[in-house]
Amino acid sequence: MLDIQWTSDQPQPAAGQVLAVPVRAEFEPDALEARFGPGVRAALDAAKFKGKASTTFDFTRSHGDVLERVTLFGVGDGLDDPEALRQIGHDVVREAAKVGATTIVLDLQADTAAWNVGDDAERAGRLLAQGLELGTYAYDRFLSEDNRKPSSVQSVTVWADTTAPSEGTHAGQIIAAAVARARDLANGPGELVTPTFLANAAKEIVDGAGDADVSLTVFDRAECEKRNMGCYLGVAKGSAEEPRFIHLTYKPKGTSKGRIVLIGKGVTFDSGGYSLKPTDGMLAMKLDMCGSAAVLGSFQGLVALGVAYEVHVLVAATENMIGGKAYRLGDILTASNGKTVEVNNTDAEGRLTMADALVYGSKLDPDIMIDFATLTGACIVALGPYIAGVMTDDERLATDWMSAADRTGEHMWRLPLQAKLKEQLRSPIADMKNTGERWGGALTAGLFLSEFIEGKRWMHVDIAGPAMANKAHGVTTAGGSGFPVPTILEFLSGDIQLG
């Protein structure tokens, strides 16, 4: 982790250091000229630097015997929202690493920054620390030594009018580490990240939990058969990799404020089964387990944060492959609650695995169940690649969740669970089919899942868009994004409306 310090005293220039100065749009040129001299102002005019978000301007100035590199960072309207705070932290580390800097002074005291700590200094510090840490992230496990480029940045000093945000630094670093864990799990190739690998990762998290009250249970195929998990095991039939049903438990110190179940889709590679995906569609399907990566990363984070809720994390991990034993179109699977499903699309496998996970989760008698899944391309068509679809009929749960998302700067949009669409799931030979018509595909997927919640308070979050990034954007690298780990941890750190 980075060494992040806050100070209200002006830091001294040093070798290997970058001074990072956020500059809002429509800044006062006189202020920069007074600080850095007329030459810098003339150069800014020539370069037409206007403080536009995500633009930079670099120069070097002399401080006695030290040459100090200065980078001006355009921040648009300023740093008053969560996304902007994470972004500036990320960007200053990325830019400093490009020149091999080891230390950064981030100047939030300058008039040009348009930064106001607001009413919640701790959260501001948490968001900034997240961005700083994520600026160092890279998935380089399979790069040779010559091609690895680890970040050179070791420490950041935040120079501001107040040091109150420093109270959020440690929590922000914990959240960033949880996001990084989720990204690492998602970015690993399918030959590495198997169901057994996920189970071992869960064990590693438990082993690193110190004196926290955590436990891990892993069911093999035989145990899942005893529990009649027919939908989950139907998907698993075609793979040489053994399925693993993962159950992590965390209990807080003191009295628990409630019991929460988090379920993540854990299809570690999705060929589409006999509804075979084309090459382009299959290439990114190592990422079809981003839901499980998110809940496993969140479990690591919530243990370190010491949240006040009892939390159960469930992952029904498997591959979806073809082969002599693979499930077929037209097969009828029986879920662990006795409901039968006619398979009319083997590429709608995630909802089948999660059906049995939801039934299992409901038996834990939770106050709330939430599932996270890269479930439908339809959700990406509806909302684009940066926004998750949120589905629930529980108004209080939706309010708490969407508020948490707003506070973290992650983008979500609530979609309706229109009961009339369940007609699309009717089957003449089983209780239901696993897919409906093309239209409203994200909604019928949510409605399918709702058949397995056994009357519990529940929410479905389709993360197909934001969990898988085709290219880098914001604080996200290409590949697994770690979405929505920050929102999960923010949600669990607040006062959830239970009962």
C-alpha positions in Angstrom: 0.0 0.0 0.0 1.0 3.6 -0.5 2.1 5.8 2.4 -0.6 8.5 2.4 -0.2 11.5 4.7 -2.2 14.7 5.1 -0.7 18.0 6.1 -1.7 21.7 6.3 2.0 22.8 6.1 3.6 23.4 2.8 5.8 20.3 1.9 9.3 20.9 0.8 10.4 20.0 -2.8 12.5 16.8 -3.1 14.2 14.8 -5.7 12.0 12.3 -7.4 8.8 14.2 -6.4 5.9 15.5 -8.4 3.8 18.5 -7.4 0.3 17.7 -8.6 -2.0 20.8 -8.8 -5.7 20.3 -9.7 -7.0 23.1 -11.9 -10.7 23.7 -12.5 -12.1 25.0 -15.7 -12.3 28.7 -16.0 -9.5 29.1 -13.5 -8.0 32.5 -12.8 -4.7 32.8 -14.8 -3.4 35.5 -12.4 -3.4 32.9 -9.6 -1.1 30.5 -11.5 1.1 33.4 -12.8 1.5 34.6 -9.2 2.6 31.2 -8.1 4.6 29.9 -11.0 5.6 33.0 -13.0 4.7 34.7 -16.3 6.6 32.1 -18.3 4.3 29.3 -17.2 1.2 31.5 -17.9 2.5 32.2 -21.4 3.0 28.5 -22.0 -0.5 27.7 -20.7 -1.9 30.2 -23.1 0.1 28.8 -26.0 -1.0 25.3 -25.1 -4.7 26.5 -24.7 -4.9 24.6 -21.4 -8.3 25.4 -19.9 -8.6 23.0 -17.0 -10.8 20.6 -18.9 -11.3 17.3 -17.1 -8.6 14.7 -17.7 -6.2 17.1 -19.4 -2.7 17.8 -18.0 0.1 20.3 -18.4 3.7 19.6 -17.2 6.7 21.8 -16.5 9.8 21.9 -14.3 10.9 24.6 -12.0 13.9 25.2 -9.9 13.8 25.2 -6.1 17.3 25.9 -4.9 19.3 22.8 -5.8 16.1 20.8 -6.6 14.4 20.6 -9.9 10.7 20.1 -9.2 8.3 18.6 -11.7 4.9 20.2 -11.6 1.8 18.7 -13.3 -1.4 20.7 -13.6 -4.5 18.4 -13.7 -7.7 19.7 -15.3 -10.7 18.8 -13.1 -13.5 20.5 -15.0 -16.1 21.7 -12.5 -14.0 20.8 -9.5 -13.6 18.0 -6.9 -16.9 18.1 -5.1 -18.3 14.8 -6.2 -17.2 11.2 -5.3 -16.2 10.3 -8.9 -14.0 13.3 -9.3 -12.2 12.7 -6.0 -11.4 9.1 -6.9 -10.4 10.2 -10.4 -7.9 12.9 -9.3 -6.2 10.4 -7.0 -6.0 7.8 -9.7 -4.7 10.2 -12.3 -1.9 11.8 -10.2 -0.4 8.4 -9.4 -0.6 7.3 -13.1 1.0 10.4 -14.4 3.7 10.5 -11.7 4.6 6.8 -12.4 5.1 7.7 -16.1 8.2 9.8 -15.1 9.4 7.4 -12.4 8.5 9.6 -9.5 8.5 8.0 -6.1 6.6 10.7 -4.2 3.8 13.0 -4.9 2.5 16.2 -3.3 -1.1 16.7 -4.1 -2.0 20.3 -3.6 -5.6 20.6 -2.6 -5.0 24.0 -1.0 -4.6 25.9 -4.2 -7.5 28.2 -5.2 -7.4 26.6 -8.6 -8.5 23.2 -7.3 -12.2 24.0 -6.5 -12.1 21.5 -3.6 -14.4 21.7 -0.7 -14.2 19.0 1.9 -17.9 19.3 2.6 -19.8 17.9 5.6 -18.1 14.5 5.5 -14.4 14.8 5.6 -13.8 11.2 6.4 -15.6 10.1 3.2 -13.7 12.6 1.1 -10.4 11.1 2.5 -11.7 7.6 1.8 -12.6 8.3 -1.8 -9.3 10.0 -2.5 -7.3 7.2 -1.0 -9.2 4.7 -3.1 -8.3 6.6 -6.2 -4.6 6.9 -5.2 -4.3 3.2 -4.6 -6.2 2.2 -7.7 -3.7 4.3 -9.7 -1.1 1.7 -8.9 -3.1 -1.3 -10.1 -2.0 -3.6 -12.9 -2.7 -7.2 -13.6 0.8 -8.4 -14.6 0.8 -12.0 -13.4 1.5 -13.4 -16.9 3.9 -10.7 -18.1 7.6 -11.5 -18.2 9.9 -9.5 -15.9 11.0 -7.2 -18.8 7.4 -6.3 -19.6 6.2 -5.6 -16.1 6.0 -1.9 -15.2 5.1 -1.7 -11.5 4.2 1.8 -10.2 7.2 3.7 -9.0 5.1 5.8 -6.6 5.6 4.9 -2.9 4.1 7.9 -1.0 1.6 10.7 -1.4 1.4 13.8 0.8 -2.0 15.6 0.5 -1.5 19.3 1.2 -4.9 20.8 2.2 -6.4 23.4 4.6 -7.5 20.6 6.9 -6.2 17.1 7.8 -9.6 15.9 8.9 -10.0 13.7 5.7 -7.0 11.6 6.9 -9.5 9.7 9.1 -10.8 8.0 6.0 -7.4 7.0 4.5 -7.2 3.6 6.0 -10.7 2.6 5.1 -10.2 3.9 1.5 -7.1 1.7 1.2 -9.0 -1.3 2.4 -11.7 -0.7 -0.1 -9.1 -0.3 -2.9 -7.5 -3.5 -1.9 -10.9 -5.3 -2.0 -11.4 -3.9 -5.6 -8.0 -5.0 -6.6 -8.7 -8.5 -5.2 -11.9 -8.6 -7.3 -10.0 -7.4 -10.4 -7.3 -10.0 -10.0 -9.9 -12.8 -9.7 -11.7 -11.6 -12.8 -8.7 -11.0 -14.9 -7.2 -14.4 -14.5 -7.6 -16.7 -17.5 -10.1 -19.6 -17.3 -7.4 -22.2 -17.1 -6.3 -20.6 -13.8 -9.5 -19.3 -12.3 -11.5 -22.5 -12.0 -14.2 -23.2 -9.4 -11.5 -24.8 -7.2 -9.3 -21.7 -7.6 -12.2 -19.5 -6.4 -12.7 -21.9 -3.4 -8.9 -21.6 -2.6 -9.1 -17.8 -2.9 -12.0 -17.8 -0.4 -9.8 -19.9 1.9 -6.9 -17.4 1.5 -9.2 -14.6 2.5 -10.3 -16.5 5.6 -6.8 -17.4 6.5 -5.8 -13.7 6.3 -8.7 -12.5 8.5 -6.8 -12.5 11.7 -9.0 -12.8 14.8 -12.2 -12.0 13.0 -15.1 -14.5 13.3 -15.1 -15.9 9.8 -15.6 -19.4 8.4 -15.7 -21.2 5.1 -17.7 -24.1 3.8 -17.2 -25.6 0.4 -19.6 -28.2 -1.1 -18.4 -30.6 -3.8 -20.6 -32.2 -6.5 -21.7 -35.0 -4.2 -22.8 -32.6 -1.4 -24.7 -30.4 -3.9 -26.4 -33.5 -5.3 -27.6 -34.4 -1.7 -29.0 -30.9 -1.5 -30.9 -31.3 -4.8 -29.2 -28.4 -6.6 -30.3 -29.6 -9.9 -30.2 -26.3 -11.8 -26.7 -25.5 -10.7 -25.4 -29.1 -11.4 -27.1 -29.2 -14.7 -24.9 -26.3 -15.9 -21.8 -28.0 -14.4 -22.4 -31.4 -16.1 -20.4 -30.5 -19.3 -17.2 -29.4 -17.6 -14.1 -31.5 -16.6 -13.6 -29.0 -13.8 -15.4 -29.9 -10.6 -18.1 -27.5 -9.3 -17.6 -25.8 -6.0 -20.3 -24.2 -3.9 -18.7 -21.6 -1.7 -20.2 -20.3 1.5 -18.3 -17.7 3.5 -19.6 -16.4 6.9 -18.6 -13.3 8.8 -19.9 -12.4 12.3 -19.2 -9.0 13.8 -17.8 -8.4 17.3 -20.7 -7.5 19.5 -24.4 -7.6 18.6 -25.1 -8.0 14.9 -27.4 -5.4 13.3 -28.8 -7.9 10.9 -28.0 -10.8 8.6 -27.2 -10.1 4.9 -26.6 -12.7 2.2 -24.6 -11.7 -0.9 -24.6 -14.0 -3.9 -22.2 -13.7 -6.9 -22.5 -15.4 -10.2 -19.5 -17.7 -10.5 -19.3 -19.0 -14.0 -15.6 -19.1 -14.4 -15.8 -19.7 -18.2 -18.9 -19.5 -20.3 -18.8 -21.1 -23.7 -22.5 -20.7 -24.0 -22.9 -24.5 -23.9 -24.7 -25.9 -26.9 -26.1 -22.4 -27.5 -22.5 -21.8 -28.4 -21.1 -18.2 -28.3 -19.2 -16.9 -31.4 -15.5 -16.4 -30.9 -15.8 -12.6 -30.2 -18.5 -13.2 -27.7 -16.6 -16.0 -26.0 -13.2 -14.2 -25.7 -14.2 -12.2 -22.6 -16.1 -15.0 -20.9 -13.4 -15.6 -18.3 -15.1 -12.5 -16.9 -18.5 -14.1 -16.5 -17.6 -14.6 -12.8 -17.3 -10.9 -12.0 -20.2 -11.3 -9.7 -18.3 -13.8 -7.6 -15.2 -11.7 -7.8 -17.1 -8.8 -6.4 -18.6 -10.6 -3.5 -15.3 -12.3 -2.6 -13.4 -9.0 -2.8 -16.2 -7.4 -0.7 -15.9 -10.1 1.9 -12.2 -9.4 2.3 -13.0 -5.7 2.7 -16.0 -6.0 5.1 -13.9 -8.2 7.4 -11.1 -5.6 7.4 -13.6 -2.8 8.0 -15.4 -4.7 10.7 -18.9 -4.0 9.5 -21.7 -4.4 12.0 -23.8 -7.0 10.1 -23.5 -10.7 9.9 -22.7 -11.4 6.2 -22.9 -14.6 4.2 -21.3 -14.7 0.8 -22.4 -17.5 -1.6 -20.9 -18.5 -4.9 -22.1 -21.5 -7.0 -18.9 -21.8 -9.1 -18.8 -23.8 -12.3 -17.8 -23.7 -16.0 -20.4 -23.8 -18.8 -18.9 -26.1 -21.4 -19.9 -28.5 -24.1 -19.2 -32.2 -24.1 -20.9 -35.6 -24.0 -22.3 -35.0 -20.5 -23.3 -31.3 -21.1 -26.9 -30.3 -20.5 -29.0 -29.9 -23.7 -31.6 -27.6 -25.1 -34.9 -29.1 -24.0 -33.6 -30.7 -20.8 -35.7 -30.2 -17.7 -33.8 -29.3 -14.5 -35.2 -29.4 -11.0 -34.0 -26.7 -8.6 -33.5 -27.3 -4.8 -36.9 -25.8 -4.1 -38.6 -28.3 -6.3 -39.4 -26.0 -9.2 -38.7 -27.4 -12.7 -37.1 -25.5 -15.5 -37.2 -26.3 -19.3 -33.8 -25.2 -20.8 -34.5 -23.2 -24.0 -31.1 -21.6 -24.0 -27.9 -23.1 -22.5 -26.3 -19.6 -22.7 -28.7 -18.4 -20.0 -26.8 -20.5 -17.5 -26.0 -17.9 -14.8 -29.6 -17.7 -13.7 -29.7 -21.5 -13.3 -26.6 -21.6 -11.1 -28.0 -18.7 -9.0 -31.4 -20.2 -8.6 -30.0 -22.9 -6.3 -27.8 -20.3 -4.6 -30.8 -18.1 -3.8 -32.8 -21.1 -2.4 -29.8 -22.0 -0.2 -29.4 -18.3 0.9 -33.0 -18.1 1.8 -32.6 -21.0 4.2 -30.1 -18.9 6.2 -33.0 -16.7 7.2 -31.5 -13.4 6.0 -32.9 -10.0 6.5 -31.8 -9.2 3.0 -30.5 -11.1 0.0 -28.7 -9.4 -2.9 -27.3 -11.0 -6.0 -24.7 -9.7 -8.4 -24.3 -11.1 -11.9 -23.0 -10.4 -15.3 -26.3 -11.8 -16.3 -27.6 -10.3 -19.6 -26.4 -8.6 -22.7 -29.9 -7.0 -22.7 -28.9 -4.9 -19.7 -25.9 -3.5 -21.6 -28.2 -2.7 -24.6 -30.6 -0.9 -22.2 -28.1 1.0 -20.1 -24.8 1.0 -21.9 -21.4 -0.3 -20.6 -21.1 1.9 -17.5 -24.4 1.5 -15.6 -25.7 -1.5 -13.6 -29.4 -2.4 -13.6 -31.0 -2.7 -10.2 -34.2 -4.7 -9.8 -36.3 -5.1 -6.7 -39.8 -4.5 -5.5 -38.5 -3.5 -2.1 -38.6 0.3 -1.9 -36.6 0.6 1.3 -33.9 -1.7 0.0 -33.7 0.2 -3.3 -33.4 3.5 -1.5 -30.6 2.4 0.8 -28.7 0.7 -2.1 -29.0 3.6 -4.6 -27.9 6.1 -1.9 -24.8 4.0 -1.2 -24.1 4.0 -4.9 -24.4 7.7 -5.1 -22.0 8.2 -2.3 -19.3 6.0 -4.0 -19.7 7.5 -7.5 -20.7 4.1 -9.0 -23.5 4.3 -11.6 -26.7 2.3 -11.2 -30.3 2.6 -12.6 -33.4 1.0 -11.2 -35.3 -1.2 -13.7 -38.9 -2.5 -13.2 -39.8 -6.1 -12.3 -43.1 -6.1 -14.2 -45.0 -9.2 -13.3 -46.8 -9.4 -16.6 -43.5 -10.3 -18.3 -43.5 -13.6 -16.4 -45.8 -14.9 -19.1 -42.7 -15.1 -21.3 -41.2 -17.7 -19.0 -44.2 -20.1 -19.1 -43.5 -23.7 -20.3 -46.0 -26.3 -21.4 -43.9 -29.1 -19.9 -42.2 -27.5 -16.8 -42.9 -24.9 -14.2 -41.0 -22.3 -16.3 -38.4 -21.8 -19.1 -35.1 -20.3 -18.4 -35.4 -17.4 -20.9 -38.2 -15.3 -22.4 -38.4 -13.3 -25.5 -35.7 -11.0 -26.8 -37.6 -7.9 -25.6 -37.1 -7.0 -21.9 -34.4 -9.8 -21.5 -32.8 -8.2 -18.5 -36.2 -7.9 -16.8 -37.3 -11.5 -17.5 -33.9 -12.7 -16.1 -34.6 -10.8 -12.9 -38.1 -12.2 -12.8 -36.7 -15.8 -13.2 -34.5 -15.2 -10.2 -37.4 -13.9 -8.2 -39.0 -17.4 -8.3 -36.3 -18.7 -6.0 -36.1 -16.1 -3.2 -38.6 -18.0 -1.0 -40.3 -14.8 0.2 -37.1 -13.0 1.4 -36.3 -9.4 0.9 -34.2 -9.4 -2.3 -32.5 -7.3 -4.9 -30.9 -8.3 -8.2 -28.0 -6.2 -9.6 -27.1 -6.9 -13.3 -23.5 -5.8 -13.6 -22.9 -7.1 -17.1 -21.9 -3.6 -18.4 -19.7 -2.0 -15.8 -18.1 -5.2 -14.4 -16.3 -5.9 -17.7 -14.4 -3.1 -19.3 -13.3 -3.4 -23.0 -10.9 -0.5 -22.5 -9.6 1.6 -19.7 -11.8 4.5 -18.5 -12.0 6.5 -15.3 -10.3 4.6 -12.5 -10.9 1.3 -14.3 -8.4 -0.7 -16.2 -9.4 -2.9 -19.1 -10.8 -6.3 -18.0 -12.5 -6.8 -14.6 -13.3 -3.5 -13.0 -14.1 -4.6 -9.4 -17.6 -3.0 -9.7 -19.6 -2.7 -7.4 -17.2 -3.5 -4.5 -17.2 0.1 -3.2 -21.0 0.3 -3.2 -21.3 -3.1 -1.4 -18.9 -1.9 1.3 -20.6 1.5 1.6 -24.0 -0.2 1.9 -22.8 -2.5 4.7 -21.1 0.4 6.5 -24.3 2.3 6.8 -27.7 2.0 8.6 -29.7 -0.4 6.5 -33.5 -0.4 6.9 -34.3 -3.8 8.2 -37.5 -5.5 9.5 
